[in-house]
Amino acid sequence: MTQSSPQSSFADQTSLTLEELGRVIQFHRSKSGLTQVQLARLAGIGKTAVFDIENGKKSPRIDTILKIFSVLNVKLLMASPLMALYEKELDAQS
């Protein structure tokens, strides 16, 4: 008998596949009570783009993802060992 390895949470991952991104968007869309057409209209993108992204069939542009995330109230967080230094430099420029 083989044991399956436990899946790590999205928070523990350093990268997200297109399929996982699509599942995250589909989950948030459906929990928000939106159809693909409604999400597309609110985000100002084509309904085919939403379908393709949710099904992992398309490599979306970052501006498209940001539009979808804005409608779904999802934040994109960037993480790297250098982010603290970047933020410190931004504060110094202010």
Wavefront OBJ file of the C-alpha trace (Angstrom):
o trace
v 0.000 0.000 0.000
v 1.365 3.420 -0.902
v 0.894 6.526 1.137
v 0.026 9.769 -0.540
v 2.038 12.761 0.503
v 0.047 15.543 2.106
v -0.504 18.547 -0.109
v 1.014 21.754 1.146
v -1.191 24.782 1.545
v -1.033 27.616 -0.965
v 0.594 29.774 1.727
v 3.538 27.368 1.885
v 4.134 27.295 -1.864
v 6.643 29.432 -3.651
v 4.956 29.042 -7.012
v 1.459 28.490 -8.293
v 0.634 26.511 -11.419
v -1.836 27.841 -13.981
v -4.232 25.060 -13.002
v -4.064 26.040 -9.320
v -4.517 29.709 -10.175
v -7.597 28.784 -12.198
v -9.027 26.748 -9.323
v -8.461 29.621 -6.887
v -10.239 32.059 -9.204
v -13.106 29.633 -9.851
v -13.533 29.025 -6.102
v -13.661 32.732 -5.275
v -15.960 33.462 -8.202
v -18.454 30.764 -7.280
v -18.384 31.662 -3.563
v -19.061 35.271 -4.616
v -22.135 34.096 -6.510
v -20.831 35.261 -9.867
v -21.034 33.532 -13.209
v -18.065 33.585 -15.560
v -19.913 36.118 -17.705
v -20.589 38.388 -14.729
v -16.959 38.212 -13.570
v -15.743 38.984 -17.069
v -18.063 41.980 -17.356
v -17.066 43.360 -13.931
v -13.359 42.863 -14.677
v -13.631 44.342 -18.167
v -12.309 41.236 -19.885
v -13.730 38.644 -22.271
v -15.805 35.737 -20.964
v -13.566 33.329 -22.881
v -10.572 34.638 -20.920
v -12.270 33.752 -17.617
v -13.167 30.278 -18.913
v -9.631 29.656 -20.192
v -7.968 30.898 -16.997
v -10.255 28.834 -14.762
v -9.444 25.754 -16.832
v -5.686 26.368 -16.903
v -5.755 26.724 -20.688
v -4.302 30.184 -20.938
v -1.268 32.032 -19.621
v -2.980 35.226 -18.551
v -1.374 38.636 -18.525
v -0.732 40.026 -15.064
v -3.078 42.966 -15.680
v -5.881 40.500 -16.440
v -5.223 38.604 -13.210
v -5.123 41.858 -11.240
v -8.492 42.907 -12.714
v -10.024 39.570 -11.725
v -8.474 39.725 -8.247
v -9.818 43.250 -7.763
v -13.375 42.121 -8.537
v -13.025 39.070 -6.266
v -11.318 41.057 -3.477
v -8.197 38.862 -3.639
v -4.818 40.366 -2.767
v -1.625 39.370 -4.529
v 1.238 39.244 -2.046
v 4.840 39.215 -3.182
v 7.391 37.400 -1.096
v 11.137 37.168 -1.454
v 14.180 37.404 0.783
v 14.696 40.936 -0.561
v 11.207 42.352 0.025
v 12.083 43.823 3.431
v 15.039 45.649 1.865
v 12.827 46.865 -1.001
v 10.223 48.193 1.438
v 12.943 49.914 3.477
v 14.209 51.659 0.330
v 10.663 52.760 -0.515
v 10.248 54.233 2.957
v 13.555 56.077 2.615
v 12.373 57.638 -0.657
v 9.186 58.970 0.959
l 1 2 3 4 5 6 7 8 9 10 11 12 13 14 15 16 17 18 19 20 21 22 23 24 25 26 27 28 29 30 31 32 33 34 35 36 37 38 39 40 41 42 43 44 45 46 47 48 49 50 51 52 53 54 55 56 57 58 59 60 61 62 63 64 65 66 67 68 69 70 71 72 73 74 75 76 77 78 79 80 81 82 83 84 85 86 87 88 89 90 91 92 93 94
